[in-house]
């Protein structure tokens, strides 16, 4: 997945310019930045859901916005910031939606159902298969959405705030599942506000703020307090934890 000299925005209004990014298979790249800086817009552009204002995006060598939906779905899977849950589908039916790229319907083949059940088992959610999605807790729903991604078998995943409103245990589960997806030779781009979480699970990070790229480098370099201060205009503290940076706001700093 590549972005070259990319300008992103909505309704013709530019939000961030000068984005150059390459996401390799097998790595997790975090997109960081303040509220409203353009993280979701960037993910939507990389996934081909909206066109770039300028520059180019490529997924497996193809411009994603120009692809037919099924062709695009074979290349990029997504976990959006929020999803409707009152549609009456069960967990298994929700995961089967990930087979859209390969089927004519939700339960088109036995292979689709077997793939969905296998994906639920992979995320330790097989016991949820028959339950309505709306009846599940936030953490259970998130595991179902990850199962849908595994069933989709796309080359790349874009995930927008996948740990929002989750407790610490489910946040760790989400991070491990993203890393497992990457370990299968897939590329992952994840937008998050949780800097400590990003430091635990991401390999590299893109930091955007004030309409520009502040940093794009290995996660340790991007999470340096002086770099984050430039983006968030507030102080940070950084600690070493199990070989990974732990960065937190310095609420008492100036």
Backbone bond lengths (Angstrom), bond angles and torsions (degrees), N, CA, C in turn:
res aa  C-N    CA-C-N  psi(-1)  N-CA   C-N-CA  omega(-1)  CA-C   N-CA-C  phi
1 X - - - 1.458 - - 1.533 107.32 -
2 X 1.344 116.47 127.38 1.450 120.48 -175.70 1.524 110.76 -133.88
3 X 1.313 115.23 145.88 1.457 122.67 169.91 1.519 107.22 -129.95
4 X 1.334 116.57 130.92 1.459 120.48 -178.45 1.520 109.83 -127.23
5 X 1.329 114.99 121.96 1.469 121.86 177.91 1.530 110.48 47.68
6 X 1.317 115.05 46.42 1.462 122.25 -169.97 1.530 111.55 -85.26
7 X 1.324 115.24 134.20 1.459 122.10 168.67 1.511 107.75 -115.52
8 X 1.327 116.57 125.83 1.459 121.14 -177.98 1.522 110.21 -113.93
9 X 1.331 114.77 156.16 1.454 120.06 178.38 1.508 110.61 176.63
10 X 1.302 115.34 -176.00 1.472 121.61 179.08 1.522 108.93 -135.53
11 X 1.328 114.08 144.28 1.471 120.81 178.56 1.524 111.67 54.49
12 X 1.324 115.25 35.97 1.454 119.82 176.77 1.510 115.32 79.91
13 X 1.333 118.01 -0.74 1.459 121.62 -178.93 1.527 109.38 -99.46
14 X 1.315 116.99 120.02 1.457 121.47 -179.01 1.517 110.63 -71.72
15 X 1.342 115.54 139.49 1.469 121.47 178.50 1.519 110.74 -112.63
16 X 1.336 116.81 -46.25 1.469 121.62 178.94 1.528 108.46 -137.43
17 X 1.320 115.86 138.90 1.465 121.25 179.04 1.520 110.10 -123.72
18 X 1.323 115.27 161.91 1.461 121.14 173.46 1.510 115.01 73.50
19 X 1.332 117.25 32.62 1.467 120.35 -179.52 1.527 109.53 -87.24
20 X 1.314 115.98 123.51 1.462 122.43 172.05 1.523 107.31 -125.11
21 X 1.305 115.42 119.21 1.464 120.17 -173.50 1.516 109.75 -148.39
22 X 1.316 115.73 139.34 1.460 121.21 172.91 1.521 108.23 -132.81
23 X 1.318 115.75 123.31 1.463 122.47 -179.82 1.522 108.03 -107.53
24 X 1.313 116.14 115.75 1.463 120.35 -178.22 1.519 110.54 -86.39
25 X 1.313 115.63 155.53 1.454 119.98 172.24 1.520 108.97 -63.29
26 X 1.318 116.11 134.49 1.450 120.34 178.14 1.518 115.16 95.29
27 X 1.335 118.07 3.80 1.463 118.73 -179.70 1.525 111.46 -126.68
28 X 1.337 114.35 159.15 1.456 122.76 177.69 1.522 107.73 -113.81
29 X 1.324 116.17 121.96 1.457 122.17 179.46 1.527 108.67 -114.72
30 X 1.328 116.73 124.11 1.458 121.53 178.78 1.521 109.91 -92.37
31 X 1.332 115.95 140.05 1.465 121.97 172.41 1.523 107.05 -106.62
32 X 1.326 116.26 118.80 1.456 122.58 -173.62 1.521 110.00 -120.18
33 X 1.338 115.38 157.14 1.452 120.10 175.45 1.511 111.32 156.36
34 X 1.329 117.78 167.70 1.464 121.42 -178.52 1.529 112.53 -65.40
35 X 1.314 115.87 166.33 1.460 121.33 173.88 1.528 110.21 -54.48
36 X 1.330 116.00 135.90 1.450 120.80 175.30 1.507 115.51 76.32
37 X 1.345 117.56 10.22 1.466 119.44 -176.52 1.526 112.58 -80.82
38 X 1.336 117.92 -15.28 1.466 119.68 178.30 1.516 115.26 118.29
39 X 1.334 117.81 13.55 1.472 119.85 -177.47 1.526 111.66 -61.62
40 X 1.324 117.24 -48.91 1.467 120.04 -179.62 1.518 111.07 -64.64
41 X 1.329 116.83 -40.16 1.464 120.38 178.25 1.523 110.81 -61.77
42 X 1.324 117.15 -39.36 1.461 120.08 177.69 1.518 110.62 -63.57
43 X 1.332 117.68 -46.42 1.457 119.77 179.67 1.519 111.22 -61.25
44 X 1.320 117.40 -42.14 1.466 120.35 179.01 1.527 111.43 -63.87
45 X 1.321 116.84 -34.54 1.470 120.46 178.73 1.520 110.71 -72.04
46 X 1.322 117.11 -44.35 1.466 120.10 178.51 1.523 111.21 -61.88
47 X 1.340 116.66 -34.73 1.464 121.04 -178.91 1.520 112.63 -80.80
48 X 1.319 117.71 -8.12 1.459 120.32 179.29 1.512 114.41 83.44
49 X 1.327 117.67 15.69 1.462 120.52 179.23 1.521 111.80 -80.42
50 X 1.332 117.01 -28.48 1.455 122.58 174.06 1.519 108.01 -134.74
51 X 1.335 117.33 152.83 1.470 119.04 -177.91 1.524 111.29 -82.06
52 X 1.318 117.23 154.15 1.465 119.59 172.83 1.521 110.26 -71.15
53 X 1.317 116.19 152.47 1.461 119.86 174.13 1.518 109.69 -75.85
54 X 1.324 116.36 -37.58 1.465 122.04 176.19 1.516 108.12 -153.73
55 X 1.329 115.89 162.48 1.456 120.24 -178.57 1.516 111.52 83.45
56 X 1.333 115.43 -170.38 1.463 120.00 -174.80 1.519 111.38 -132.74
57 X 1.321 114.73 149.54 1.465 122.79 169.03 1.516 107.83 -127.29
58 X 1.324 115.70 139.67 1.457 121.49 178.86 1.515 109.19 -134.60
59 X 1.320 116.70 138.58 1.460 122.64 172.25 1.517 106.82 -124.40
60 X 1.321 116.26 118.10 1.470 121.29 -174.68 1.527 110.46 51.38
61 X 1.345 115.60 39.27 1.458 121.31 176.25 1.501 115.66 82.04
62 X 1.334 118.93 3.87 1.453 122.05 -176.72 1.526 111.03 -122.22
63 X 1.339 117.64 141.65 1.467 120.23 176.57 1.524 109.89 -71.94
64 X 1.327 119.48 113.40 1.462 120.36 -169.55 1.517 114.89 -65.25
65 X 1.335 118.75 -33.03 1.463 119.80 -176.63 1.523 111.59 -66.59
66 X 1.330 117.06 -26.35 1.464 120.40 -177.42 1.529 112.79 -85.22
67 X 1.335 117.92 -7.21 1.458 121.17 -177.25 1.522 111.56 -81.25
68 X 1.318 116.05 154.01 1.455 120.62 170.91 1.527 108.76 -67.46
69 X 1.341 117.78 149.39 1.474 120.21 -175.24 1.522 114.36 -51.60
70 X 1.332 118.52 -42.25 1.468 119.52 -178.58 1.524 111.19 -68.99
71 X 1.329 116.74 -37.03 1.460 119.16 177.88 1.529 110.36 -66.82
72 X 1.324 115.67 -40.44 1.459 119.55 178.41 1.527 111.23 -65.58
73 X 1.333 116.48 -37.40 1.466 120.33 -178.52 1.518 112.17 -66.98
74 X 1.323 117.88 -23.18 1.456 119.81 175.88 1.525 111.71 -74.79
75 X 1.329 115.96 -18.70 1.456 120.55 -177.77 1.524 113.40 -101.27
76 X 1.339 117.11 -37.51 1.465 120.63 -173.44 1.526 110.23 -132.13
77 X 1.320 115.70 125.65 1.462 122.11 171.42 1.520 108.11 -104.98
78 X 1.330 116.49 158.79 1.451 119.07 -177.03 1.517 113.21 -140.98
79 X 1.323 114.92 146.79 1.456 122.29 168.16 1.523 105.72 -121.26
80 X 1.338 117.70 102.77 1.468 119.65 -176.91 1.517 112.13 -74.38
81 X 1.330 115.15 171.14 1.454 120.73 -177.33 1.523 111.97 -64.37
82 X 1.329 116.86 -34.05 1.465 120.85 177.07 1.520 108.33 -148.28
83 X 1.326 115.54 148.84 1.460 121.23 179.69 1.513 109.88 -135.79
84 X 1.334 118.11 145.92 1.466 119.90 175.15 1.523 110.73 -66.80
85 X 1.312 116.58 142.15 1.469 120.74 179.94 1.523 112.51 -121.24
86 X 1.333 116.99 -5.81 1.465 119.93 -175.47 1.526 112.04 -95.92
87 X 1.321 117.26 32.12 1.459 120.20 -177.91 1.526 112.40 -92.27
88 X 1.321 117.62 -1.76 1.457 120.61 175.74 1.505 115.26 86.06
89 X 1.329 118.77 0.57 1.458 120.82 -178.93 1.518 110.79 -80.48
90 X 1.321 115.40 148.18 1.462 120.71 172.88 1.523 109.37 -80.02
91 X 1.313 115.88 171.74 1.458 120.02 176.37 1.530 110.67 -60.02
92 X 1.330 117.40 -44.36 1.461 120.37 -179.78 1.525 111.12 -62.80
93 X 1.321 117.69 -42.58 1.464 120.61 179.16 1.527 110.62 -64.54
94 X 1.318 116.54 -36.69 1.462 120.12 177.89 1.519 110.75 -63.45
95 X 1.316 116.99 -43.10 1.467 120.36 179.21 1.524 110.22 -66.70
96 X 1.309 117.08 -35.83 1.464 120.35 179.36 1.526 112.22 -63.64
97 X 1.334 117.38 -22.47 1.456 119.71 175.44 1.523 110.99 -60.55
98 X 1.320 116.82 -24.81 1.453 120.48 176.28 1.511 113.57 -66.05
99 X 1.326 116.79 -15.68 1.465 120.61 178.55 1.520 112.48 -89.30
100 X 1.337 116.54 6.72 1.467 122.04 -179.34 1.525 112.52 -51.30
101 X 1.313 116.01 -39.60 1.464 119.76 -176.30 1.519 113.03 -66.29
102 X 1.318 117.37 -18.08 1.467 120.91 -173.61 1.524 113.35 -116.09
103 X 1.328 117.91 -5.01 1.461 120.44 -170.46 1.521 111.64 -131.26
104 X 1.322 114.99 168.46 1.456 121.42 175.90 1.525 112.06 -93.34
105 X 1.333 117.10 -14.22 1.458 120.93 -179.12 1.514 109.92 -156.10
106 X 1.349 116.41 177.01 1.453 120.31 -176.16 1.521 111.23 -61.63
107 X 1.351 116.64 -47.93 1.461 120.26 179.93 1.525 108.78 -114.03
108 X 1.317 116.34 58.78 1.453 119.32 -173.53 1.517 112.11 -72.24
109 X 1.316 117.14 -37.42 1.459 119.82 -176.49 1.522 110.70 -138.32
110 X 1.317 114.71 163.39 1.462 119.41 173.01 1.520 110.82 -62.86
111 X 1.338 115.84 -31.99 1.456 119.79 179.55 1.526 111.27 -62.65
112 X 1.346 115.84 -38.50 1.459 119.40 178.81 1.525 110.54 -62.77
113 X 1.316 116.43 -46.54 1.459 119.99 -179.01 1.538 110.16 -64.93
114 X 1.338 116.61 -42.29 1.464 120.00 179.95 1.529 110.24 -63.58
115 X 1.336 117.04 -40.12 1.460 120.60 178.43 1.521 110.75 -63.46
116 X 1.336 116.77 -41.05 1.463 121.13 -179.67 1.525 111.20 -66.10
117 X 1.327 116.88 -43.34 1.468 120.18 179.28 1.529 110.13 -64.99
118 X 1.329 116.10 -41.51 1.456 119.69 177.63 1.517 111.93 -62.63
119 X 1.338 117.02 -37.81 1.460 120.68 179.20 1.523 111.14 -67.65
120 X 1.335 117.16 -39.16 1.470 120.35 176.39 1.527 110.31 -63.25
121 X 1.317 116.53 -40.09 1.465 119.82 178.16 1.526 110.71 -63.74
122 X 1.326 117.06 -37.49 1.463 121.75 -178.07 1.531 111.39 -61.81
123 X 1.342 116.16 -33.92 1.470 119.80 -178.50 1.528 111.53 -100.37
124 X 1.354 115.99 16.23 1.465 122.15 178.14 1.527 111.50 59.24
125 X 1.333 116.12 44.47 1.457 120.54 -178.59 1.527 112.31 -132.84
126 X 1.329 117.08 19.78 1.458 119.79 -177.40 1.527 110.93 -60.88
127 X 1.324 117.08 -33.22 1.454 120.39 -179.80 1.510 113.99 -69.02
128 X 1.333 117.41 -9.42 1.462 121.13 179.60 1.524 112.64 -93.19
129 X 1.316 117.74 -2.96 1.465 122.00 -167.92 1.525 113.53 -51.30
130 X 1.334 118.38 -44.67 1.459 121.00 -173.57 1.524 113.42 -87.32
131 X 1.309 117.22 -7.47 1.466 119.53 -175.27 1.521 111.42 -80.60
132 X 1.335 117.90 142.97 1.478 120.26 175.20 1.524 109.84 -61.33
133 X 1.314 116.10 138.92 1.454 119.79 -179.23 1.527 110.97 -57.29
134 X 1.328 116.65 -37.91 1.460 120.97 -177.20 1.524 112.70 -64.96
135 X 1.339 117.83 -19.52 1.460 120.45 -177.61 1.523 112.67 -87.61
136 X 1.328 117.83 -5.50 1.456 121.51 -174.38 1.526 111.25 -87.28
137 X 1.312 115.92 153.84 1.454 121.10 173.74 1.524 109.61 -71.55
138 X 1.327 116.20 169.43 1.455 119.65 179.69 1.513 112.64 -59.03
139 X 1.324 117.29 -42.93 1.453 120.63 179.23 1.516 112.58 -66.35
140 X 1.330 116.64 -38.60 1.473 120.42 178.29 1.524 110.42 -66.56
141 X 1.326 116.86 -42.60 1.466 119.71 178.56 1.526 110.66 -61.62
142 X 1.326 116.54 -40.59 1.451 118.81 -178.82 1.524 111.35 -63.50
143 X 1.333 117.57 -37.58 1.467 120.03 176.15 1.528 110.88 -64.02
144 X 1.332 116.84 -37.33 1.470 120.38 177.06 1.529 110.35 -64.21
145 X 1.333 117.21 -41.22 1.460 119.65 179.34 1.530 110.78 -66.02
146 X 1.331 117.07 -36.26 1.459 119.30 175.03 1.528 110.63 -66.59
147 X 1.321 117.32 -38.03 1.467 119.88 176.93 1.522 110.66 -61.37
148 X 1.323 116.94 -39.59 1.467 120.30 177.34 1.526 110.91 -59.81
149 X 1.336 116.36 -39.38 1.468 121.09 178.07 1.524 110.45 -63.49
150 X 1.336 117.49 -45.34 1.464 119.84 178.53 1.527 111.18 -62.59
151 X 1.327 116.85 -38.32 1.466 120.00 179.12 1.523 111.37 -67.52
152 X 1.312 116.42 -30.62 1.462 120.41 -177.64 1.522 111.78 -70.24
153 X 1.334 116.80 -29.57 1.468 122.02 174.91 1.522 113.10 56.82
154 X 1.335 116.45 38.38 1.459 120.94 176.69 1.528 109.76 -80.71
155 X 1.322 115.57 164.38 1.464 120.20 -178.77 1.522 112.08 -77.50
156 X 1.352 117.45 -27.16 1.453 121.57 -176.77 1.523 110.34 -133.98
157 X 1.321 114.55 153.21 1.462 121.89 176.29 1.516 108.77 -127.63
158 X 1.331 116.07 131.91 1.461 121.08 169.08 1.526 106.73 -113.65
159 X 1.327 116.61 125.34 1.459 122.29 -175.83 1.525 108.77 -125.32
160 X 1.333 116.45 124.09 1.456 121.99 -175.74 1.525 109.75 -104.99
161 X 1.323 116.38 108.57 1.466 123.02 179.55 1.542 112.02 51.37
162 X 1.325 118.25 55.62 1.470 119.92 -175.28 1.524 113.94 -70.05
163 X 1.335 118.11 -9.50 1.468 119.93 179.54 1.522 112.67 -107.23
164 X 1.327 117.22 5.98 1.462 120.06 -178.00 1.522 110.39 -59.85
165 X 1.321 115.99 132.12 1.473 123.66 176.23 1.530 113.60 65.84
166 X 1.334 117.22 18.78 1.454 120.43 177.12 1.520 109.99 -103.22
167 X 1.341 116.04 148.43 1.458 119.55 176.46 1.536 109.10 -75.27
168 X 1.345 118.14 168.59 1.476 120.37 -175.01 1.525 114.37 -55.40
169 X 1.330 117.42 -38.64 1.459 119.44 -178.99 1.522 110.83 -64.39
170 X 1.334 116.87 -44.68 1.470 119.89 -179.91 1.530 111.37 -71.87
171 X 1.341 117.25 -29.10 1.459 119.39 173.73 1.524 110.79 -62.35
172 X 1.333 116.23 -43.38 1.467 120.27 177.41 1.524 111.21 -63.86
173 X 1.330 116.27 -40.21 1.463 119.87 177.69 1.514 110.83 -60.01
174 X 1.343 116.90 -44.52 1.462 120.34 179.00 1.525 110.97 -60.96
175 X 1.331 117.22 -41.84 1.459 120.21 178.46 1.516 112.55 -63.76
176 X 1.324 116.03 -42.14 1.469 119.34 178.93 1.526 111.23 -64.48
177 X 1.332 117.31 -37.70 1.470 120.10 179.67 1.523 111.33 -68.39
178 X 1.337 116.95 -37.71 1.458 119.37 175.06 1.527 110.74 -62.04
179 X 1.320 116.05 -43.17 1.468 119.85 179.14 1.525 111.67 -67.18
180 X 1.330 116.69 -34.79 1.465 119.40 176.84 1.522 110.59 -66.19
181 X 1.343 116.05 -40.96 1.468 119.84 176.48 1.527 110.03 -58.70
182 X 1.340 116.72 -44.86 1.461 120.58 178.91 1.527 111.51 -65.08
183 X 1.335 116.69 -36.84 1.467 120.02 -177.92 1.520 112.07 -66.41
184 X 1.331 116.57 -18.71 1.465 120.40 176.41 1.532 112.16 -85.25
185 X 1.328 115.81 11.83 1.462 119.95 177.87 1.509 113.81 87.25
186 X 1.326 117.35 26.16 1.457 122.27 178.60 1.529 108.92 -108.47
187 X 1.326 115.89 161.29 1.453 121.08 175.29 1.514 110.53 -104.47
188 X 1.327 117.41 141.71 1.461 122.24 -175.84 1.527 109.68 -127.57
189 X 1.324 115.83 131.31 1.463 122.70 169.65 1.515 107.06 -121.04
190 X 1.334 116.87 124.32 1.457 120.73 -175.02 1.524 109.97 -131.91
191 X 1.324 116.54 125.93 1.455 121.68 174.96 1.522 108.87 -91.64
192 X 1.333 116.02 134.71 1.456 119.60 -178.73 1.521 110.77 -154.26
193 X 1.345 114.95 151.56 1.462 121.26 170.73 1.520 111.28 -95.27
194 X 1.314 117.29 -10.41 1.463 121.89 -173.41 1.528 109.15 -88.80
195 X 1.323 115.71 98.23 1.461 119.89 -175.42 1.518 112.17 -68.10
196 X 1.336 116.80 -38.45 1.463 119.49 178.69 1.524 110.90 -64.23
197 X 1.321 116.20 -40.71 1.474 121.05 177.68 1.526 110.13 -63.02
198 X 1.334 116.79 -44.78 1.471 120.17 178.46 1.519 110.79 -60.42
199 X 1.337 116.21 -40.00 1.457 119.29 179.04 1.507 113.31 -64.45
200 X 1.333 116.59 -26.49 1.465 120.69 -179.22 1.521 112.91 -80.06
201 X 1.344 117.04 -31.57 1.459 118.66 -168.09 1.533 115.37 -121.13
202 X 1.328 118.97 -21.10 1.464 120.18 -175.92 1.522 111.63 -88.68
203 X 1.318 115.49 149.82 1.463 121.64 174.56 1.526 110.99 -88.16
204 X 1.313 116.33 -42.54 1.459 122.21 179.53 1.525 108.52 -135.97
205 X 1.337 115.71 169.80 1.454 119.56 179.42 1.519 110.64 -145.48
206 X 1.325 114.63 148.67 1.458 123.56 170.82 1.520 106.51 -113.23
207 X 1.324 116.90 121.87 1.454 122.43 -178.94 1.526 108.70 -110.45
208 X 1.340 116.31 120.59 1.460 120.66 -179.67 1.520 109.79 -122.00
209 X 1.328 114.92 147.02 1.468 121.23 178.70 1.527 108.25 -169.22
210 X 1.314 115.71 149.15 1.465 121.47 174.37 1.523 112.09 54.03
211 X 1.348 115.30 36.62 1.460 119.59 173.90 1.515 116.06 78.40
212 X 1.338 117.22 13.15 1.464 119.28 -177.20 1.524 110.06 -146.67
213 X 1.334 114.58 169.57 1.459 121.57 174.29 1.520 108.07 -86.57
214 X 1.318 116.24 119.25 1.466 121.27 177.50 1.526 110.49 -82.89
215 X 1.338 115.94 -40.15 1.464 120.15 -179.66 1.521 109.38 -159.59
216 X 1.309 115.39 150.17 1.462 122.13 172.72 1.526 106.35 -148.56
217 X 1.353 115.26 104.31 1.465 119.13 -172.31 1.518 109.41 -165.90
218 X 1.324 115.78 -171.64 1.455 121.13 175.50 1.532 108.28 -58.61
219 X 1.340 115.70 149.54 1.455 120.55 -172.61 1.528 111.98 -57.55
220 X 1.335 117.89 -37.22 1.457 120.26 -178.99 1.524 111.97 -61.77
221 X 1.327 117.15 -38.09 1.461 121.10 -178.81 1.523 111.24 -73.19
222 X 1.318 117.17 -38.87 1.465 119.81 -178.48 1.520 111.12 -70.31
223 X 1.340 117.19 -33.08 1.456 120.57 -178.50 1.529 113.39 -84.86
224 X 1.306 118.13 9.38 1.457 120.55 174.52 1.529 109.33 -62.94
225 X 1.332 118.34 134.97 1.477 120.65 -175.88 1.524 114.16 -53.31
226 X 1.333 117.36 -38.31 1.463 118.81 -178.21 1.528 112.07 -69.19
227 X 1.343 117.01 -30.68 1.460 120.83 177.46 1.536 109.97 -72.25
228 X 1.322 116.47 -45.50 1.456 120.27 179.93 1.523 111.87 -64.02
229 X 1.319 116.46 -36.24 1.470 119.01 179.64 1.521 110.99 -61.91
230 X 1.319 116.57 -36.04 1.458 120.34 178.61 1.528 111.33 -62.22
231 X 1.332 116.81 -34.17 1.459 120.90 -177.67 1.525 112.87 -85.94
232 X 1.336 115.74 -41.58 1.464 119.91 -172.85 1.532 113.11 -100.70
233 X 1.324 116.99 -9.21 1.459 122.12 177.98 1.531 112.01 58.70
234 X 1.319 115.59 35.83 1.466 121.69 176.11 1.525 107.77 -151.28
235 X 1.344 117.98 158.35 1.473 121.05 -174.46 1.526 112.97 -80.72
236 X 1.328 115.43 155.28 1.451 122.53 179.89 1.519 109.95 -135.60
237 X 1.333 114.41 157.96 1.454 122.37 172.99 1.527 108.26 -119.39
238 X 1.320 116.63 144.39 1.465 120.65 -179.25 1.514 109.62 -128.59
239 X 1.340 115.19 137.99 1.460 122.27 179.37 1.524 108.50 -130.12
240 X 1.305 115.31 159.61 1.469 120.79 175.34 1.518 108.59 -94.79
241 X 1.325 116.72 128.46 1.454 120.43 179.24 1.511 111.40 -137.07
242 X 1.328 117.08 110.62 1.468 121.98 178.76 1.536 112.07 52.40
243 X 1.330 115.26 40.32 1.451 119.72 178.51 1.509 114.47 79.47
244 X 1.327 117.36 5.47 1.452 122.62 -179.52 1.525 109.65 -125.31
245 X 1.343 118.31 148.37 1.461 119.42 179.95 1.525 111.68 -74.95
246 X 1.323 115.78 140.32 1.457 122.26 171.43 1.517 106.82 -115.99
247 X 1.304 117.21 113.02 1.454 121.95 -175.49 1.515 109.71 -118.43
248 X 1.334 115.78 130.55 1.461 120.91 -178.09 1.522 108.68 -136.19
249 X 1.337 117.40 153.24 1.472 119.50 175.14 1.526 110.98 -63.25
250 X 1.325 115.62 141.08 1.458 121.11 175.16 1.529 107.70 -94.15
251 X 1.341 115.21 85.98 1.459 119.79 -173.09 1.527 112.44 -65.33
252 X 1.340 117.30 -21.21 1.454 120.39 -179.90 1.521 112.60 -96.63
253 X 1.347 114.83 -2.09 1.465 118.69 -179.40 1.513 110.95 -80.50
254 X 1.310 114.60 -179.24 1.462 119.52 -178.80 1.523 109.44 -130.74
